[in-house]
């Protein structure tokens, strides 16, 4: 894609707007990975709640109000592929297993 301004050709680059990253080269995977990272960051900020012997109901409320919004911010603008959906689901499952102290050996 070429943009011309006053007879000067401009190179199309990424634009960062409201914490969403758009690119003319269709870099949706980077945005999905950024959102998963944001989810893990929010999860880590509340790890004391998730690791303590607190009821699952409270853990779920914190997860739904703090972690999920960080992961899904801007999701309405994504063209979600099966691969991206699987990445998000895998991250969510890892977080849920961590909250419930379930390991792969269990």
GUGUGU-657884 format. One line per 2 residues: their letters; for each residue x, y, z of N, C-alpha, C, O, CB. Coordinates in steps of 0.02 Angstrom, whole numbers, plus 50000, padded with zeros to 5 digits. Atoms other than C-alpha are relative to their C-alpha. Glycine has a CB too. Layout:
<pts>
A	X,Y,Z,X,Y,Z,X,Y,Z,X,Y,Z,X,Y,Z; ... $
</pts>
This chain:
<pts>
XX	50042,49942,50000,50000,50000,50000,50045,50062,50000,50091,50067,50040,49952,50000,50061; 49960,49940,50007,50071,50167,49949,49957,50061,50016,49901,50067,49992,50031,50005,49929 $
XX	50035,49938,49982,50020,50335,50022,50041,50058,49974,50101,50061,49985,49988,50005,50077; 49965,49942,50027,50063,50497,49934,49972,50063,50033,49912,50073,50036,49992,50004,49923 $
XX	50019,49937,49968,50061,50665,50022,50044,50055,49969,50105,50055,49978,50008,49997,50077; 49964,49945,50033,50109,50821,49923,50057,49973,49956,50113,49996,49959,50028,50050,50052 $
XX	49955,50033,50048,50193,50712,49792,50060,49965,50032,50111,49954,50000,50025,50050,49950; 49948,50038,49965,50298,50622,49924,49970,49933,50019,49918,49930,50052,50026,50039,50064 $
XX	50023,50066,49982,50277,50435,49941,50019,49985,50072,50076,49993,50093,50031,49946,49953; 49990,50018,49930,50257,50380,50122,49996,49925,50007,49957,49892,49973,49947,50034,50045 $
XX	50000,50072,49987,50294,50206,50185,49947,49984,50052,49942,50018,50103,50071,49977,50024; 50050,50021,49953,50150,50118,50272,50034,49962,50057,50074,49917,50045,49946,49955,49966 $
XX	49970,50033,49942,50198,50066,50449,49945,49985,50050,49887,50000,50039,50054,50045,50032; 50047,50016,49947,50116,50004,50607,49976,50064,50035,50012,50113,50038,50031,49952,50051 $
XX	50029,49944,49963,50003,50121,50704,49978,49974,50068,49944,49922,50071,49941,50034,49961; 50022,50020,49934,49977,50109,50891,49947,50049,50022,49960,50108,50030,50060,49998,50050 $
XX	50056,49957,49982,49807,50176,50941,49958,49965,50052,49934,49910,50041,49957,50017,49937; 50039,50028,49945,49718,50144,51106,50023,49929,50018,49981,49884,50028,49927,49999,49981 $
XX	49970,50065,49983,49836,49998,51145,49985,49945,49950,49996,49887,49965,49976,49978,50067; 50010,50049,50053,49787,49911,50983,50052,50011,49947,50067,50068,49930,49928,50004,49970 $
XX	49949,49993,50051,49917,49877,50853,49971,49975,49934,49950,49918,49928,50065,49961,50019; 50023,50017,50067,49865,49879,50671,50059,50003,49953,50106,50041,49964,49943,50048,49977 $
XX	49946,50000,50048,49976,49843,50525,49971,49985,49932,49925,49944,49925,50056,49950,50018; 50026,50012,50067,49947,49849,50339,50020,49932,49974,49993,49909,49923,50025,50054,49953 $
XX	49976,50066,50022,50037,49681,50324,49964,49944,50037,49987,49887,50035,50075,49994,50011; 50041,50052,49968,49905,49588,50427,50038,49963,50054,50047,49902,50049,49975,49950,49947 $
XX	49961,50029,49946,50004,49556,50587,49955,49986,50061,49968,50010,50116,50058,50046,50020; 50048,50013,49946,49858,49492,50691,50030,49955,50054,50011,49961,50112,49938,49967,49971 $
XX	49970,50044,49950,49963,49359,50776,50037,50038,50053,50037,50019,50112,50047,49951,49966; 49964,49959,49951,50068,49493,50860,49950,50031,50049,49964,50035,50109,50040,50056,49965 $
XX	50051,49970,49956,49910,49575,50929,49973,49947,50048,49964,49961,50107,49943,50031,49959; 50024,50054,49956,49846,49408,50995,50052,49985,50053,50035,49978,50112,49985,49936,49958 $
XX	49947,50013,49951,50014,49376,51078,50007,50057,50050,50020,50044,50109,50067,49989,49964; 49998,49942,49954,50014,49552,51153,49944,49994,50051,49954,50009,50110,49994,50066,49961 $
XX	50057,50005,49955,49842,49521,51227,50010,49942,50050,49992,49948,50108,49934,49990,49961; 49985,50055,49955,49895,49352,51298,50051,50022,50053,50044,50005,50111,50026,49938,49961 $
XX	49950,49973,49953,50046,49437,51376,49968,50047,50050,49985,50046,50109,50057,50036,49962; 50035,49954,49955,49933,49572,51448,49958,49960,50051,49954,49979,50109,49954,50048,49960 $
XX	50038,50043,49954,49824,49434,51522,50045,49970,50053,50027,49968,50112,49965,49945,49961; 49953,50029,49951,49974,49350,51603,50026,50053,50047,50038,50039,50106,50058,49966,49964 $
XX	49977,49945,49956,50032,49518,51670,49947,50014,50054,49964,50021,50112,50014,50064,49959; 50054,49989,49952,49862,49547,51751,49995,49941,50048,49983,49950,50108,49933,50011,49963 $
XX	50003,50060,49958,49862,49368,51815,50055,50001,50053,50043,49986,50111,50006,49936,49957; 49943,49997,49954,50034,49391,51893,49991,50053,50054,50011,50044,50111,50065,50013,49961 $
XX	50012,49947,49951,49981,49553,51977,49954,49976,50056,49957,50001,50112,49969,50061,49965; 50048,50025,49951,49844,49455,52068,50018,49929,50023,49974,49893,50047,49930,50001,49971 $
XX	49981,50069,49986,49943,49295,52097,49990,49981,50073,49977,49923,50089,50072,49988,49981; 50011,50016,49930,49926,49309,52286,49929,49975,50011,49918,49929,50051,50014,50062,50044 $
XX	50070,50022,49995,49738,49292,52268,49992,49932,49968,49959,49888,49996,49952,50051,49967; 50009,50062,50037,49751,49152,52141,50035,49941,50033,50013,49884,50025,50024,50007,49930 $
XX	49962,50054,49970,49878,49051,52241,49978,49984,50072,49993,49930,50097,50074,50017,50000; 50021,50010,49931,49800,49071,52414,49942,49950,50005,49913,49929,49954,49979,50066,50032 $
XX	50056,50045,49986,49671,48957,52494,49935,50040,50003,49898,50035,50052,50011,49961,50065; 50061,49960,50005,49532,49075,52442,49951,49961,49958,49971,49921,49915,50014,50072,49969 $
XX	50050,50037,50037,49369,49009,52374,50004,50011,49925,50024,50064,49901,49932,50020,50025; 49999,49997,50073,49354,48972,52190,49955,50055,49973,49969,50085,49922,49979,49933,49970 $
XX	50047,49948,50021,49207,49092,52177,50034,50069,49998,50026,50106,49950,49939,50003,50047; 49965,49936,49999,49315,49241,52228,50055,50003,49947,50065,50054,49915,50030,50012,50070 $
XX	49948,50002,50052,49458,49186,52116,49969,50012,49931,49997,50048,49890,50036,49932,50002; 50033,49991,50065,49336,49175,51970,49978,50072,49989,49984,50098,49934,49939,49953,49996 $
XX	50021,49930,50006,49269,49350,52006,50060,50044,49983,50054,50088,49940,49967,50024,50065; 49940,49961,50014,49445,49423,52008,50024,49986,49929,50042,50032,49892,50056,49985,50051 $
XX	49978,50019,50067,49491,49327,51850,49955,50033,49947,49980,50062,49899,49999,49923,49991; 50047,49972,50049,49334,49383,51758,50002,50077,49997,49988,50106,49944,49929,49978,50016 $
XX	50001,49926,50000,49352,49566,51810,50068,50031,49985,50071,50089,49966,49976,50024,50067; 49933,49971,50010,49541,49588,51794,50040,49969,49942,50071,50004,49903,50040,49994,50063 $
XX	49957,50034,50049,49622,49457,51683,49966,49995,49932,49997,50013,49881,50017,49930,50025; 50034,50007,50065,49492,49422,51548,49994,50065,49962,50006,50065,49901,49931,49971,50010 $
XX	50001,49937,50038,49468,49606,51504,50068,50019,49970,50071,50047,49916,49975,50057,50043; 49933,49985,50027,49656,49624,51483,50014,49957,49939,50046,49980,49891,50054,49987,50054 $
XX	49987,50045,50057,49659,49474,51365,49955,50016,49941,49976,50007,49883,49989,49928,50021; 50048,49992,50055,49507,49521,51264,49988,50072,49979,49944,50086,49939,49934,49969,50019 $
XX	50008,49930,50019,49527,49709,51250,50009,50008,49925,50060,49988,49897,50051,50045,50038; 49996,49989,50073,49491,49755,51070,49982,49939,49959,49991,49939,49898,50068,50023,49982 $
XX	50014,50062,50035,49434,49579,51026,49948,50008,49945,49947,49970,49897,49977,49947,50048; 50052,49990,50051,49287,49646,50927,50030,50023,49933,49995,50021,49882,49949,50052,50024 $
XX	49968,49979,50062,49411,49711,50798,50042,49944,49968,50068,49952,49913,50045,50060,50012; 49959,50054,50025,49500,49544,50775,49961,49957,49950,49901,49947,49958,50025,49956,50057 $
XX	50026,50053,50043,49468,49425,50631,50028,49936,50028,50083,49915,50009,50019,50011,49922; 49974,50056,49960,49486,49274,50744,50006,49937,49959,49956,49911,49933,49955,49988,50061 $
XX	49988,50063,50035,49564,49123,50662,49998,49943,50050,50000,49954,50111,50068,50001,49962; 50001,50058,49956,49557,48947,50731,50065,49996,50040,50063,49979,50099,49990,49936,49959 $
XX	49935,50002,49966,49742,48957,50774,50002,50051,50057,50025,50036,50112,50057,50013,49951; 50001,49948,49948,49719,49121,50870,49953,49981,50057,49968,49991,50116,49980,50068,49970 $
XX	50049,50022,49950,49566,49052,50959,50031,49946,50045,50021,49946,50105,49936,49973,49966; 49967,50053,49961,49667,48899,51012,50054,50028,50046,50062,50004,50103,50031,49948,49953 $
XX	49949,49969,49958,49808,49009,51078,49968,50033,50061,49993,50026,50117,50040,50053,49960; 50034,49968,49945,49687,49111,51183,49971,49948,50049,49976,49956,50110,49943,50045,49974 $
XX	50029,50053,49958,49600,48953,51247,50055,49965,50040,50045,49949,50099,49962,49949,49957; 49945,50032,49965,49768,48874,51292,50025,50044,50057,50039,50019,50112,50057,49984,49952 $
XX	49977,49954,49947,49822,49028,51390,49949,50001,50057,49968,50000,50116,50010,50071,49972; 50052,49999,49949,49655,49032,51481,50002,49935,50041,49996,49937,50102,49931,50009,49968 $
XX	49997,50064,49965,49668,48847,51524,50060,49996,50047,50054,49972,50103,50003,49942,49950; 49941,49999,49956,49845,48869,51592,49988,50043,50062,50008,50024,50117,50062,50026,49961 $
XX	50014,49957,49942,49786,49012,51702,49951,49967,50047,49960,49969,50108,49971,50068,49976; 50049,50034,49957,49636,48913,51765,50032,49943,50039,50018,49934,50098,49942,49974,49958 $
XX	49965,50054,49965,49746,48763,51806,50045,50027,50055,50050,49997,50109,50042,49959,49950; 49958,49969,49949,49865,48878,51900,49958,50024,50059,49978,50016,50117,50039,50059,49969 $
XX	50044,49976,49946,49721,48955,51999,49977,49942,50044,49972,49950,50105,49939,50036,49971; 50026,50057,49963,49659,48783,52050,50055,49953,50025,50041,49900,50053,49952,49961,49957 $
XX	49942,50040,49979,49835,48716,52086,49997,49929,49971,50011,49881,50006,50003,49996,50076; 50002,50064,50035,49813,48576,51959,50061,49997,49955,50073,50042,49914,49933,49991,49958 $
XX	49941,50009,50043,49972,48511,51879,49984,49946,49949,49934,49911,49954,50062,49982,50042; 50010,50052,50051,49990,48399,51728,50008,49930,50029,49983,49881,50001,50049,50010,49942 $
XX	49991,50065,49967,50042,48259,51846,49938,49978,50037,49931,49919,50054,50059,50003,50048; 50060,50017,49961,49874,48266,51936,49951,49959,49961,49898,49941,49986,49966,50062,50024 $
</pts>
